[in-house]
Amino acid sequence: MHHISPALTLLHQQCRLINASEGVRLEVCSGCLWLTRPGDAVDRFLVAGSTLDLHENHVLIQSDRHPGAAGGVPARYVLVPLCASSVNRYRQWFKRLTNQVGNYVQGLAEVSTRATLKSARGAHGLR
């Protein structure tokens, strides 16, 4: 189950920068948003009912009027996380795996160090 954030409002010509590297769905509830994102050759106008999945940082949105419409009205939108539970599950699994590998390598290093010290003591007649 996804947690849906409350609708956010941008007043006419107000901007917001969205960092969406974790993945979010932008859903426009009312008004019109102008959107530009890195690497896109074109900017987009999103109107009420439009959705767009975002997976990158530095996405700029601005409340604007729909081309051809008169006047500016605030835009309302929501950001819905995309598969947040599965992303977190994989992230937690990867963190556990790297911790286990790190602990294993550290254990090998300690065994190797003890064996080296023991050999060095034996070679010098130390106990």
C-alpha positions as CSV (number, residue, x, y, z in Angstrom):
1,M,0.0,0.0,0.0
2,H,1.4,3.4,-1.0
3,H,1.3,6.4,1.3
4,I,-0.3,9.3,-0.6
5,S,0.8,12.7,0.5
6,P,-1.8,15.5,0.8
7,A,-2.3,17.8,-2.2
8,L,0.3,20.5,-2.5
9,T,-0.4,24.0,-4.0
10,L,1.7,26.2,-6.1
11,L,0.4,29.7,-6.6
12,H,0.5,31.2,-10.2
13,Q,4.1,31.3,-11.4
14,Q,5.5,29.8,-8.1
15,C,8.2,27.1,-8.6
16,R,9.4,24.0,-6.8
17,L,12.4,21.8,-7.4
18,I,11.6,18.0,-7.0
19,N,14.3,15.5,-6.2
20,A,12.8,12.2,-7.3
21,S,15.7,9.7,-7.6
22,E,13.7,7.3,-5.4
23,G,10.8,7.5,-7.9
24,V,7.5,9.4,-7.5
25,R,4.4,9.8,-9.5
26,L,3.3,13.4,-10.0
27,E,-0.5,13.7,-10.2
28,V,-2.0,17.0,-11.1
29,C,-5.3,17.6,-9.3
30,S,-6.2,21.1,-10.6
31,G,-4.7,23.9,-12.6
32,C,-1.7,23.6,-14.9
33,L,1.9,22.8,-14.2
34,W,4.9,23.6,-16.4
35,L,7.5,20.9,-16.0
36,T,11.1,20.6,-17.1
37,R,13.6,17.9,-16.2
38,P,17.2,17.2,-17.0
39,G,17.9,15.6,-20.3
40,D,14.4,16.3,-21.8
41,A,14.5,18.1,-25.1
42,V,11.0,19.6,-24.4
43,D,9.2,21.1,-21.5
44,R,5.8,19.7,-20.6
45,F,2.5,21.3,-19.6
46,L,0.4,19.0,-17.3
47,V,-3.2,19.7,-16.6
48,A,-5.7,18.3,-14.1
49,G,-5.8,14.5,-14.4
50,S,-2.3,14.3,-15.9
51,T,0.2,11.9,-14.2
52,L,3.9,11.5,-14.9
53,D,6.4,9.2,-13.2
54,L,9.7,10.8,-12.2
55,H,13.0,9.1,-11.5
56,E,15.5,11.9,-11.5
57,N,16.6,14.8,-9.4
58,H,16.3,18.5,-10.3
59,V,12.9,18.3,-11.8
60,L,11.4,21.9,-11.9
61,I,7.7,22.5,-11.8
62,Q,5.9,25.8,-12.0
63,S,2.3,26.7,-11.7
64,D,1.3,28.2,-15.0
65,R,-1.7,28.7,-17.1
66,H,-2.6,26.3,-19.8
67,P,-1.5,27.6,-23.2
68,G,-4.5,29.5,-24.6
69,A,-6.2,29.9,-21.2
70,A,-6.8,33.3,-19.7
71,G,-5.6,34.1,-16.2
72,G,-3.5,32.1,-13.7
73,V,-4.9,29.8,-11.1
74,P,-3.1,27.9,-8.4
75,A,-2.1,24.3,-9.3
76,R,-2.7,21.5,-6.9
77,Y,-0.8,18.2,-7.2
78,V,0.3,15.2,-5.2
79,L,3.5,13.2,-5.2
80,V,3.0,9.4,-4.7
81,P,6.1,7.2,-4.0
82,L,6.7,4.5,-6.6
83,C,7.1,1.0,-5.1
84,A,8.6,2.5,-2.0
85,S,8.2,-0.7,0.0
86,S,10.0,-2.8,-2.6
87,V,12.8,-0.2,-3.0
88,N,13.3,-0.2,0.8
89,R,13.1,-4.0,1.0
90,Y,15.9,-4.3,-1.7
91,R,17.9,-1.5,0.0
92,Q,17.7,-3.3,3.4
93,W,18.6,-6.6,1.8
94,F,21.6,-5.1,0.1
95,K,22.7,-3.4,3.3
96,R,22.5,-6.7,5.2
97,L,24.5,-8.4,2.5
98,T,27.2,-5.8,2.5
99,N,27.4,-5.9,6.3
100,Q,27.7,-9.7,6.2
101,V,30.4,-9.6,3.5
102,G,32.3,-6.9,5.4
103,N,32.2,-8.9,8.6
104,Y,33.4,-12.0,6.8
105,V,36.3,-10.1,5.2
106,Q,37.2,-8.5,8.5
107,G,37.2,-11.9,10.2
108,L,39.5,-13.3,7.5
109,A,41.8,-10.3,8.0
110,E,41.9,-10.9,11.7
111,V,42.7,-14.7,11.3
112,S,45.4,-13.8,8.7
113,T,46.9,-11.2,11.1
114,R,47.0,-13.7,14.0
115,A,48.5,-16.4,11.9
116,T,51.2,-14.0,10.6
117,L,52.0,-12.8,14.1
118,K,52.2,-16.4,15.4
119,S,54.5,-17.4,12.5
120,A,56.7,-14.3,13.2
121,R,57.0,-15.2,16.9
122,G,57.8,-18.8,16.1
123,A,60.6,-17.7,13.6
124,H,62.2,-15.5,16.3
125,G,61.8,-18.0,19.1
126,L,59.1,-15.9,20.9
127,R,56.0,-17.2,22.5
